[in-house]
Amino acid sequence: MISEEDKNRVRAATDLVALVQETVPLKPRGQDLWGCCPFHGEKTPSFHVIPATQVWHCFGCGEGGDCFSYIMKRENLSFPEAIRYLADRAGIEIEDSNAGARRGTKRSRIIDVCEETSNFYHLQLMRGRDDRPRTYFSSRSMGSDVCRKYRLGYAPGRGALVAHLSSKGFTAQEMIDANVAIRRDRGNLADRFYERVMFPIFDERGACIAFGGRIMGDGQPKYLNTAETSVFHKKRNLYAFNWAKEHIVAAAQAVVVEGYTDAIACHEAGIGNVVATLGTALTEHHVKTLSRFAKQIIYLFDGDAAGQKAAERAIQFIEQSTVDLRCVVLPDGMDPMEYITANGGDALRELLGAAEPLMDFVFRKLEARSDISTPGGRAAALDDACRLIYPLRSSYLVDSYYMQIADRLQIDVDTVRGAAQRVFRTVAGEEANARRREQMREAASRGAGKPGARSALTRPASGSAFASAPVDPAIGDVPYDYVPDDAYGYDVADVAANTGAVQSERADGAAHAASPASPMVLSDLERRALACERELLTMLTSAPDSFRPFAERITEIDWVDPRHESIAWAVLATPEGTSASDAMAAVLAVCPEAPQLVSGGLISSTSKHSAKANIEFLINTLELYTVQRRLRAVQARLRQDRSLGHDERRALTIQATQFAARQRELQRAVGGIADPFVTE
């Protein structure tokens, strides 16, 4: 047992305020210090420390105590381990009064095993007969100086480590607890790592707590890490954090990579604020740890699809702290070590300096994956974007995310909001189904071989939360803004498989589930422009010569439906004097669906204006819609694109001003006559 005297010595030597501030920024409020609780997520501080009495309490989760209870909860330690942890931190030697007890706690003994293992592996690398590991490191520009600095090593296997640790007085159980040895089928103890180059993993204070081993040739697994132990947690610990911490504090910035060699390459290139995750994606614990020292975290992803997916997963941490999350994806599928080798450390620094906000990056990648110039591609991107922000659905900033999506996809924010609610329900259902399947697997595992076990696996009753019913694909009347999916050059089946059903609206506003024949996502401007395009085509095919003087202005129109543009140019390409029937024949040659597309206009039969007035109205209106859509796109870029330089931003501002001026001119022209669409 640890004596009361030693406990009191450790308590007296520990400043609770300094201990807490390693994790939580504290601000004075009266006589106390306040901050956000490190043990549960919150944005309004409810955690306080009383310096005079050296105690803490959180009014949010109800936890509280002294320095021992705080470190027990923060480091997941027992009470004796917490005392020894703080004693080591304060440089105090304490003794266990139990004469039969082994020296040190279980935690300290595991660290002792890891430290001795690290020394053994390092010696095998530097002086061992096998030169393969030295050749391996040398081929990656990691010479003896680098190997010594990072205590790199080589695990020969064949029981060599077990024999060495036994000679140093460590027990079999201590080796197993440290996960450097395992028991074979017959109970014999064997080395866990065999013929691998080794990367020791250190805790924040520089003590060895685990290992990562990489195979030198072909074989699986390529990397083998220490399993979870009482001192090592891959979701909490970070490689190279012990070396990077002071650089992170100095720069107020942390860079996260995905591999040991990547972190080492960055450090050797003079970029010292770099850490690596340990076989996992970025976790909540990693973000909390780094946010103690940095105001900005840059996730440096490999330039492959897996790296980009990792960026999307990291979105969920955007609001878990005040830290600024950014990312850089390296070009040509390179990892950081390859990029530094090819381009040098200065080139990587430039990329890090231009890191973009994580949310901007993932939204931009969604645009790249889908052709958002088409309604179908926009539907796919909208669905993906809504799935992406699902973890943030309860955020008070969710409306700003809706606005970002609307700006990037050039659609109305209400459309995004409606789609998001549908997607959120779908994802929630998928999660519920996944949980149910997991429960069924667990039930099957528990009930295997027991009478009646199959009854636990029966399907849910109709109408339950998990039951699915077939959806009637019938749409009824085709709405005025219907655009077939195949008009845009993508596979409807692929979109359906990747995005699920897409909600759309009928002309009368009734919502229905999208089928392969249903319209995709259109903004309000596009819906109005689509109706205007149909009106123009009806008049154009009926009187081609009347439109020829306006051919140059028609080139300025951004058509919603590319088939409409094909029809217009097929008509205008015919010689002057071409009859309506011959013009229609030219149209049918480029668009077989033309009869349905050019027959829905009503202006020619309902308007009291002359044909010329109606033509001018339609062309002015279509150009107005084009200008408004272009203006919206420019404004969205000015709002969202933080990478714009001064000259680019100035040019876009001038362009927006010109669009706004032209918009006013067209609004006056359109408003100068009664609306031909209105019928009495």
Disulfide bonds with the S-S distance in Angstrom:
none
